[in-house]
Amino acid sequence: MASISSLPKDVVLECLARASKHDHPNLSLVSTTFRSLVSSSELYAAGLLLGRTEHCLYVCIHVYPEPSPRWYTLRPTRAGDTKLVSIPSSPSDLPSNSSVVTIGSEIFIIGGSINGEKTSSLLALDCRSHTWRRLPSMRMARGESVACLIDGKIHVIGEGLGLEERHALCRVSEIVVFEGSMYGMAGRTKCFAYHAEDGSCDVHVPDPDGLSVWDHSYCAIGNVMYSCDYTGELRWYDREDDEWRDVKFQRPLRRPRLPRQFKLSDCGGNLVILWTESFNVISCSEITCERRNRNEIWGAVKSSNVVLTADFYNSSVDILHCQVVTI
């Protein structure tokens, strides 16, 4: 350890930048110096220069009968698959029904409820060192809201803000940022689009397949919006024809078995689907997508395996949030 400490700071930063980001939380335990470097903007800049940034998936899961949810990160194993690993520093009083947004290497947890009571708390998880910090509370307690980041600003939509009453919509269940606008899925069949540039808002029907928006999860990759329903059907939105089209596969995609227990996310340009294989088992598939012509997008399954098995007797799992952090 003394020999490493005696190296010039730039050399130590380059060594740390070459290490896998999954090892940074453990490296931060080596010494206070390493902890400071791991969470520094200098290490992030060194990683950018070396082209060593990574996309890391973080998932908030409530494993019942535990009293509160916990955050997990998806890590590769020696066997060549992936597993969800619990972040040991998760607060014991982490709110449920909160909204989350990612800025840089941090995940912000906004509001929610603790023991059934709405909270105005703000928490931040530093994904480089897996440390938490409490921020000044909001002026208003908010539960069951959703949040997103547009042009460097956090937008929170939901309980207590009045926007839903203005447009006669029910609770917002999911939100997607697509081409600079915020699309909120609300009620059973409605989707509102909020355009931050001019403050205008309009209502759409997001997916004409007969299912409610509660039966879908959405994400955007580049200029393409994707939708996945509880049967595992994957679609993409063709803006030119104003039509949802199926993503085509040469081999069948593994299907979720339980409704409303799945999340769709963008991870470094690939689609990631998390779903409950059974009441206490979560599986994950990573899918690459390729646009072969104007009307066709083809998907290929890069990996698919069980990533979490709850070990409590008579337990069940609830997938709450899925965030991708670039570190």
VEXLUM-97268 format. One line per 5 residues: number of its first residue (from 1); their letters; for each residue y, z, x of C-alpha. Coordinates in nm, 4 decimals, padded with zeros to 6 digits. Each point is the difference from the previous one (the first is absolute). Example, Ala and Ser with C-alpha at 12.3 -4.5 7.8 and 13.67 -1.06 7.14 Angstrom:
1> AS> -00.4500/00.7800/01.2300  00.3440/-00.0660/00.1370
END
This chain:
1> MASIS> 00.0000/00.0000/00.0000  00.2395/00.0779/00.2861  -00.0465/-00.3478/00.1476  00.0838/-00.1646/-00.3327  00.3092/00.2160/-00.0442
6> SLPKD> 00.1224/-00.0983/00.3443  00.0052/-00.3705/-00.0907  00.3311/-00.1623/-00.0908  00.0782/00.0172/-00.3719  -00.0078/-00.3806/-00.0394
11> VVLEC> -00.3530/-00.0103/00.1441  -00.1208/00.2771/-00.2341  00.1551/-00.1825/-00.2974  -00.1798/-00.3221/00.0931  -00.3322/00.1848/00.0314
16> LARAS> 00.0461/00.1607/-00.3413  00.1079/-00.3315/-00.1532  -00.3267/-00.1587/00.1141  -00.2085/00.2699/-00.1691  -00.1190/-00.0543/-00.3573
21> KHDHP> 00.2379/00.1356/-00.2604  -00.2946/00.1840/-00.1554  -00.0106/00.2153/00.3176  00.3689/00.0958/-00.0041  -00.0394/00.3095/-00.2243
26> NLSLV> -00.2573/00.1405/00.2455  00.2140/-00.0925/00.3004  00.2936/00.1871/-00.1538  -00.2073/00.3205/00.0319  -00.0268/-00.0318/00.3793
31> STTFR> 00.3459/00.1422/00.0720  00.3488/00.0343/-00.1436  00.1064/-00.2915/00.2220  -00.2672/-00.2275/-00.1479  00.0868/00.1170/-00.3518
36> SLVSS> 00.3621/-00.0954/00.0568  -00.0910/-00.3400/00.1484  -00.2527/-00.0880/-00.2724  00.2619/00.0495/-00.2736  00.2833/-00.1649/00.1951
41> SELYA> 00.1691/-00.3310/-00.0706  -00.0480/-00.0795/00.3707  -00.3776/-00.0196/-00.0418  00.0399/-00.2249/-00.3046  00.2307/-00.2291/00.2021
46> AGLLL> -00.2500/-00.0053/00.2877  -00.2751/-00.0980/-00.2428  00.2119/-00.2852/-00.1356  00.0615/-00.1331/00.3520  -00.3740/00.0079/00.0706
51> GRTEH> -00.0907/-00.1439/-00.3400  -00.2014/00.3158/-00.0733  00.1170/00.0861/-00.3512  -00.2773/00.0662/-00.2515  -00.0217/00.0035/-00.3789
56> CLYVC> -00.1547/00.3293/-00.1104  -00.1147/00.0748/-00.3542  00.0804/00.3417/-00.1500  -00.1444/00.1128/-00.3332  00.0839/00.3001/-00.2181
61> IHVYP> -00.3104/00.1263/-00.1808  -00.0608/00.2933/-00.2296  -00.3537/00.1280/00.0520  -00.0811/00.2292/-00.2908  -00.0416/00.2953/-00.0273
66> EPSPR> 00.2518/00.0376/00.2870  00.3338/00.1265/-00.1441  00.2201/-00.2693/00.1603  -00.0333/-00.3506/00.1477  -00.0357/-00.0811/00.3708
71> WYTLR> 00.0975/-00.2947/00.2188  -00.2610/-00.1997/00.1910  00.0196/-00.2815/00.2529  -00.2482/-00.2857/00.0391  -00.1509/-00.0012/00.3492
76> PTRAG> -00.2599/-00.2204/00.1721  -00.3289/00.1651/00.0986  -00.2326/-00.0585/00.2928  -00.2449/-00.1595/-00.2431  00.2501/-00.2805/-00.0609
81> DTKLV> 00.0982/00.0979/-00.3559  00.2910/00.2127/-00.1272  00.0360/00.3499/-00.1456  00.2765/00.1946/-00.1713  00.0854/00.3027/00.2152
86> SIPSS> 00.1953/00.2921/-00.1442  00.3315/00.0905/00.1612  -00.0523/00.3676/00.0856  00.3675/00.0864/-00.0241  00.0359/-00.0900/-00.3715
91> PSDLP> 00.1995/00.2763/-00.1757  -00.1993/00.2185/-00.2377  00.2704/-00.0413/-00.2664  00.0212/-00.3812/00.0146  00.1315/-00.1193/-00.3405
96> SNSSV> -00.2027/-00.2210/-00.2314  00.1521/-00.2803/-00.2131  00.2572/-00.0614/00.2747  00.1462/-00.3340/00.1044  -00.0302/-00.1236/00.3578
101> VTIGS> 00.1790/-00.2494/00.2213  -00.0437/-00.0996/00.3649  00.2927/-00.0336/00.2411  -00.0873/-00.0845/00.3582  -00.2777/00.2307/00.1132
106> EIFII> 00.0586/00.2606/-00.2720  -00.1304/00.0416/-00.3544  00.2391/00.1745/-00.2392  -00.1445/00.2009/-00.2918  00.2530/00.0245/-00.2813
111> GGSIN> -00.0180/00.2546/-00.2803  -00.3173/00.0398/-00.2039  -00.1451/00.3165/-00.1451  -00.1463/00.3256/00.1350  -00.2140/00.2093/-00.2356
116> GEKTS> 00.1204/-00.2136/-00.2896  00.3718/00.0512/00.0753  00.2254/-00.2869/00.1104  00.1478/00.0355/00.3472  00.3069/-00.1330/00.1786
121> SLLAL> -00.1598/00.0263/00.3428  00.0155/-00.2691/00.2695  -00.2620/-00.0145/00.2753  -00.0443/-00.2369/00.2935  -00.3233/-00.0699/00.1887
126> DCRSH> 00.0465/-00.1298/00.3545  -00.3028/-00.2272/00.0429  00.0361/-00.0091/00.3790  -00.0723/00.3706/00.0458  -00.1246/00.0970/-00.3496
131> TWRRL> 00.2687/00.2627/-00.0351  00.1917/00.0843/-00.3167  00.3612/00.0926/-00.0582  00.1761/00.1220/-00.3118  00.3239/-00.1734/-00.0959
136> PSMRM> 00.2840/00.1263/-00.2208  -00.1113/00.0080/-00.3632  00.1217/-00.2515/-00.2559  00.2559/00.1041/-00.2591  -00.2487/-00.0722/-00.2800
141> ARGES> -00.3706/00.0792/-00.0254  -00.2025/-00.3151/-00.0627  -00.3635/-00.0428/-00.0946  -00.2056/-00.3169/-00.0520  00.2667/-00.2262/00.1489
146> VACLI> -00.0497/-00.2961/00.2356  00.2028/-00.1055/00.3036  00.0515/-00.2975/00.2297  00.2153/-00.1112/00.2926  00.2436/-00.2914/-00.0398
151> DGKIH> 00.2543/-00.0908/00.2692  -00.0436/00.3368/00.1712  00.0650/00.2012/-00.3181  -00.2514/00.2082/-00.1957  -00.0060/-00.0827/-00.3716
156> VIGEG> -00.1682/00.2537/-00.2313  -00.0942/-00.1051/-00.3514  -00.1446/00.2355/-00.2551  00.0368/00.3236/-00.1835  00.3542/00.1217/-00.0477
161> LGLEE> 00.1774/-00.3164/00.1184  00.0592/-00.1647/-00.3396  -00.0937/-00.3538/00.1070  -00.3229/00.0041/-00.1991  00.1754/00.1113/-00.3199
166> RHALC> 00.2606/-00.2713/00.0515  -00.2690/-00.2671/-00.0073  -00.2296/00.1741/-00.2515  -00.2836/00.0229/00.2494  -00.2608/00.2688/00.0474
171> RVSEI> -00.0865/00.1807/00.3231  00.0101/-00.2223/00.3083  -00.3492/-00.0051/00.1505  00.0521/-00.2161/00.3100  00.2763/-00.1769/00.1860
176> VVFEG> 00.0007/-00.3057/00.2288  00.2787/-00.1490/00.2139  -00.0178/-00.3789/-00.0215  00.2599/-00.2374/00.1467  00.2698/00.2682/00.0064
181> SMYGM> -00.0531/00.1177/-00.3590  -00.1813/00.3029/-00.1366  -00.2750/-00.0610/-00.2540  -00.1051/00.3053/-00.2003  -00.3150/00.0049/-00.2116
186> AGRTK> 00.0648/00.2022/-00.3161  -00.1540/00.0612/-00.3383  -00.3190/-00.1946/-00.0675  00.1171/-00.3600/00.0295  00.3525/-00.0039/00.1430
191> CFAYH> 00.1497/-00.0505/00.3418  00.3698/00.0351/00.0747  00.1704/-00.1649/00.2948  00.2991/00.1819/00.1496  00.2191/-00.2153/00.2234
196> AEDGS> 00.1773/00.2360/00.2394  00.2491/-00.2636/00.1143  00.1839/-00.0157/-00.3345  -00.1562/00.2939/-00.1872  -00.1460/-00.2210/-00.2727
201> CDVHV> -00.3342/00.0687/-00.1663  -00.2326/-00.2147/-00.2106  -00.3451/00.0347/-00.1524  -00.3124/-00.2062/00.0738  -00.3639/-00.0136/-00.1036
206> PDPDG> -00.1714/00.0490/00.3381  -00.3557/-00.1232/-00.0541  -00.1212/-00.1821/-00.3148  -00.3696/00.0922/00.0252  -00.0099/00.2322/-00.2979
211> LSVWD> -00.0074/00.3190/00.2080  00.2822/00.2519/00.0166  00.2062/00.0502/00.3159  -00.1724/00.3398/00.0315  -00.3203/-00.1925/00.0747
216> HSYCA> 00.1551/-00.1748/00.3027  00.1251/00.0729/00.3472  00.2568/-00.2285/00.1631  00.1343/-00.0807/00.3445  00.2031/-00.2738/00.1684
221> IGNVM> -00.0755/-00.1756/00.3288  00.2846/-00.2231/00.1117  00.1047/-00.2090/-00.2986  -00.3272/00.0460/-00.1924  -00.0689/00.2766/-00.2527
226> YSCDY> -00.3621/00.1079/-00.0509  -00.1660/00.1851/-00.2858  -00.3372/00.1738/-00.0196  -00.1509/00.1382/-00.3218  -00.2670/00.2682/-00.0406
231> TGELR> -00.2764/-00.2628/-00.0124  00.0943/-00.1090/00.3528  00.1533/-00.3300/-00.1131  00.2619/-00.1061/00.2551  00.2880/-00.2269/-00.1057
236> WYDRE> 00.3186/-00.1390/00.1502  00.3241/-00.1036/-00.1677  00.1035/-00.3659/00.0203  00.3780/00.0086/-00.0472  00.0368/-00.3770/-00.0251
241> DDEWR> -00.2312/-00.0212/-00.3024  00.0728/00.3549/-00.1238  -00.3740/00.0645/-00.0103  -00.2510/00.2502/00.1369  -00.2924/-00.1642/00.1841
246> DVKFQ> -00.3306/00.1390/00.1265  -00.0474/00.0562/00.3739  -00.3097/-00.2036/00.0877  -00.2893/00.1371/00.2072  -00.2984/-00.1715/00.1578
251> RPLRR> -00.1954/00.3266/-00.0214  00.0232/00.2471/-00.2922  00.2378/00.2934/00.0402  -00.1328/00.3538/-00.0488  00.1222/00.1278/-00.3354
256> PRLPR> 00.1522/00.3401/-00.0846  -00.2050/00.1951/-00.2546  00.2469/00.2449/-00.1508  00.3209/-00.1103/-00.1790  00.3415/00.1110/00.1291
261> QFKLS> -00.1467/00.1320/00.3254  00.1121/-00.2668/00.2444  00.2990/-00.0994/00.2142  00.1086/-00.3344/00.1439  00.2098/-00.0083/00.3176
266> DCGGN> 00.1327/-00.2298/00.2733  -00.1227/00.0972/00.3457  00.1415/-00.2231/00.2715  -00.0226/-00.3129/-00.2171  -00.3488/00.0774/-00.1347
271> LVILW> -00.0850/00.1407/-00.3426  -00.1629/00.3427/-00.0130  -00.1755/00.1207/-00.3152  -00.0960/00.3668/-00.0333  -00.2184/00.0997/-00.2932
276> TESFN> -00.2330/00.2732/-00.1232  -00.3609/-00.1006/00.0597  -00.1024/00.3056/-00.2040  00.1771/00.3174/-00.1082  00.0032/00.1439/00.3539
281> VISCS> -00.0267/-00.3139/00.2187  00.2805/-00.2379/00.1062  -00.0613/-00.3476/00.1432  00.2395/-00.2397/00.1718  00.0070/-00.3775/00.0442
286> EITCE> 00.2351/-00.1923/00.2282  00.0595/-00.3620/-00.1014  00.1679/-00.2849/00.1860  00.1782/-00.2564/-00.2170  00.0689/-00.3643/00.0802
291> RRNRN> 00.2037/-00.2450/-00.2050  -00.1820/-00.3350/00.0221  00.2209/-00.1983/-00.2362  00.2760/00.0641/-00.2502  -00.2327/00.1261/-00.2734
296> EIWGA> -00.2740/00.1739/00.1994  -00.0267/00.3204/00.2018  -00.3385/00.0819/00.1531  -00.1085/00.3488/00.1000  -00.2604/00.1131/00.2528
301> VKSSN> -00.1342/00.3550/00.0272  00.0703/00.1252/00.3525  -00.1621/00.3408/-00.0537  -00.1357/00.2105/-00.2852  -00.1548/00.3466/00.0171
306> VVLTA> 00.0062/00.3560/-00.1340  00.2931/00.1866/00.1582  -00.0134/00.3447/-00.1639  -00.2647/00.2187/-00.1628  00.1209/00.3294/-00.1455
311> DFYNS> -00.2301/00.2831/00.1061  00.0857/00.2467/-00.2741  -00.2638/00.0778/-00.2604  00.0801/-00.1770/-00.3275  00.3208/-00.1441/00.1494
316> SVDIL> 00.2013/-00.3080/-00.0949  00.2739/-00.1996/00.1708  00.3289/-00.1469/-00.1183  00.1791/-00.2650/00.2116  00.3723/00.0740/-00.0370
321> HCQVV> 00.1888/-00.2027/00.2638  -00.0681/-00.2625/00.2626  00.2573/-00.0668/00.2730  -00.0065/-00.2200/00.3113  00.2022/00.1207/00.2990
326> TI> 00.0849/-00.2065/00.3078  -00.0058/00.2194/00.3108
END
